[in-house]
Amino acid sequence: MKPQTGPRFALSLLATGIISISTAALAAQVPAGTTLAEQQTLVRNNGSEPASLDPHKVESNVEFDIISDLFEGLIAIGKDGSAQPRLAEKWENQDNTVWTFHLRAGITWSDGTAITAQDVVWSWQRLVDPATGSPYATYPGNMHIVNAADITQGKKAPDTLGVKALDDTTLQVTLNQPTASFLPMLAHPSLVPVDKVLIGRFADKWTKPEHFVGSGPYKITDWVVNEKIVAVRNPRYWDDKHTVINTVTYLPISSETADVNRYKAGEIDMTNTIPVNQFAQLKKTLGAEVHITPQLATYYY
């Protein structure tokens, strides 16, 4: 087994005209003079039913594609590979082992309560805690965060993790060695902060629409298992002024053929993938609606 690179084929058509989407920002940069559709809604295929929307309980793009719309991390990676500020507005480091991140002023959860550096500390401690059972519990250890590996092995307590809040808006991360990939690794969805108070109150039910609180451009309002998940625009998102789509509906369509057929029928706006044996014909008939995107992936057989 080895990581493989290859094209990912998908269909997308926005009735809003041409919009350039920033990989890092999850926000639209609308060209001057573009006329937007009156109804800013998007229906997309998610490929399958997500097992959970708890960032610490999942491991596939089925979940992470939605989680990335509902939560935000300290940074994101732009199309050029550079680190882009998200919840963290700026950062600096000493000897590439002590990293200090400064959170944006006034950032809040979707319920209006403040997002603090303490939230990040607690979230990362929860991620590495063996009691959580996260599929990505070893990830901070691979980043060489102090004590992360020992915590996941049960040798040390979660509160010994090399992450601390210097104050409400300042986070310090200490590594046990310089790690060239540390900064881009921060963009992984498992490292988004989650709300300690919410999880303490509702436990595993905290992701239900009636309880949900997130930090991203959208918040869920409806979840019908094996039918749909609906998310609406989060007006408290720090970059809401660059959000254009007001409502996103995610469908769990596992059949690529059914996915394409519903796209052609106008029932969805974006497919997850398209059947390889239909690629040539769809490219011929739909032209620029067919997108080919390189994707780094690992496949298990």
N, C-alpha and C positions, 0 to 999 in steps of 0.2 A: 504494500500500500504506500502511495506517495501523493503529495499534493500535485494537482494537475491544473493547468491553465487551459481555458478554452472559451469559445464564444457562448454568450447567453443570448438567446433570441427572445424578443418580447415585442408586443404590440402596444402602442399607446396613441391616443388621440385626445387632445384637449380642445374642447369647443371654445376655449378662451382666446385662441390665437396662439402665437408663438411665445412661450415663456421659458426663460433660461433658469434652471434650477441649480442652485449651488449645492454640491455634495456635502460641504461642511455645514452650511447654514440651515439646511432644510427650509429655506425661505426663497421666495420667488423674487427675481429681479425683473420687473416688467418693463420692457422697452417703451420708450416714449412714443405715444401715438397708438399704442395697442388698445383695441376695444375689447373689454372683458365681457364675458357672458353674464347675463343678469343673475342666473343661478350658479353660484360657485360650489358645485358638488362634484365629488369624484367617487366612482365605484371601481374598486380594484380587486383582482383575484389574489388571495394570499397563499393559495396552493394546498392548504389543509387547515384543520381546526387546531388552534394553539392549545398546548397542554396547560399553559398558565400564562399570565402576564406579569408574574413576579420575576424581575430580572435575575434573581439569584436561584431560581428553580428551573430554568430552561437552558437549552443548548443549541437550538437550531434557528435558521432564518425564518421559519414559520412564526416563531415568537418574536425574534429580534426585529423583524421588519416592522411589526406593530409597536413594539417597545420603543424603537427609535423615534417614533412619532409622538409617544406619550411622555418620554423622559429625555433629559439632556445631561451630558457629562461635563467634565471640566473643559475638555477641548473636543474638537473634531478634526478630521483630516480632509484637507481640500483636494481638488482634482489634481493639483500639482504636487501632492504629497506633503505639503507643509501643514504644520499644526495651526489650527484656527481657534481663537478664543471663543468659548461658549459660556458656561457658568463662571469659569475663571476668566477674568478680563486680562490678566497678565501674570507672569511668573518669572522666577530667576532661580539659579542654582549655584551651589558652591561645590567645586571639584566633581561635578556630575554625580554627587551622592546625596546631597541635601537639597531638595527642591521645595521652593516656597511658592504657593499659588494664592493669588488675591481674587476673591470672588467679586462679582459685579455688585455694585450698591443697589439695594432695593429688590433683589430677585426674590420671588415668592413661589410657593406651591400654588396649584390651581385653586386652592381654597383661600388664598390670600395670606397665609402664614409664612413667615420668613424662612428661606433656605439658608442654613448656616454651615460653617466649616465643621461644626459638631455633627451635623447630619451626614457629611461625607465620612467622617471618622467612624461613626456607628455603622454606616452601611458597609464599609469595607471590612470592619470587624465581623459583621454578620456574614459576609461573603466567605471568609476564610474559616469561620467557626464550623467544626465538624458536625455540630448539632443541626446546622442549616441543611447540610447535605447537598450543597450546590455542585453541579457538574463542572463549574469553573472555579472551585475552591482553590485549586493549585495555581491559578493564573497570577495572583499577586506574588507568589513565590517565584514564578518564572520571570517576573519583573525585578526580582531581587530586593523586594521590600523587606526591611529588617524583621526577622522572626516569622515571616509569613509561612515558610515551609514547615517550621517547627509547630506552628499553630495547627495547620491542617493535619499534621501527624499526631496531634493530641499531646505534644510534648510541652507546649506553653499555652497560656491563656490568651483568648482573643484580644484582651485589652493591652497586651504587650506588643501588638502590631506597630511597626515603625511609622505610624501616622498620627499626628496630633493637631489640634486646633490651637493656634496661638491666640486667637480671639475669634469673634463671630464670623469674620470675613477673611481670615488668613489660615491657610492649611499648610502644614509642613510634612513632607514625606522624606524618609531617610532610607537609603539603599545600603546594602552591605558591600556593594561594589559598583563602579560606574557601569551603566547599562545603556548602550547606544540606542536601543529600541524602546526605552522607557516612555518617552513622550508620546510617540504614536500608539503605543499599547494602551494608553489612557483612554483612547477613543472607543474601546470595546464596550458594548452595551451592559456587560455585567458590572461595570464600575460606575454606573449612574447612581446618584444618591436616591434613597427611598426614605419615606417618612416614618421615623421611629414611633411617634405617637399613634399614627394610624395603624401600624402593624401590631403595636401593643394592645390596641383596643379591639381589633377585628381578627387578628391572627391570619390564618390562610384565606379568610374571606375578604381581605382588604382590597383585592383587585375587582370585586364586584362593582358594577356601575354605580350603585347607590352609595358606596363607600369611597370609591377611587379618588386619589389625589396624585397628581403628577407634576412634572416640571417642564414638559415639552410644549410644542405648539398646539397639541390636541389633548382632549380628555374624553374618556369613553362615557357614553350615555346609554348604550343598549348592547346586550350580549345575549344572543340566542344561539345556543350550542348547535354546531353543525349547520347553521343557517347564515348568520352574519354577526359582525361586530360593527357598531357605529360609533364614530368619534366626531366631536364637534370642536370648533376652534376655541382655544383657551385664551380669553382676553387678558389674563394676567401673565401670559408668557412674555419674557423680557423683550423679545424681538417680534411681538405680534404685529407691528406695523408692516413687516415684510411677509406676513402670512396672507395668502390670497384665497385659497380654498377654504370654505366655511365648514363643510361636512365631508367626511370620508367614510365610506362603507367598505369593509373588508369581507370577501366571500371565501369560503373554504372549498374551492373547486379543485379536486385532485386530478381530474382528467384533463390532459392538455387539449384534447380534441373538443371536449365540451367547453373548455375555456375559450378557445378560438371561435367556436360557433356562437357563443353568447356575445363575444366582442363584435363579430360581424353582424349580429342581430341588433346591436346598439344597446345591449343590456349592461355591459361593463365598459369602462373607459381604458383600463389597462389589464393586460394579461400577465401572468407570472412567467410562463415560458410558452413556446409553441412547438408542435411536433416537428422533428427534423425533416421528416418526409414531406412536410407541407411548406418548408421554408422557401424553396425556389418559386413555387406558385404564389405564395403570399407576397413575396418580395416583388413579383411581377405585377400582381393585381393591386397591392396596397402601397407600394412604393415606400415613401419616407415614414409611413406609419410603422414599419418594421425596424426595430432597433437592434443592433448587434453590439453587445457590451462585453469586453473581456472580464473574466471572473476567475479569481483564485479560489480553488475549492479542494476539499478532500473527500473522496468517495470511498465507501466501505462496501465490500462485496462478501 
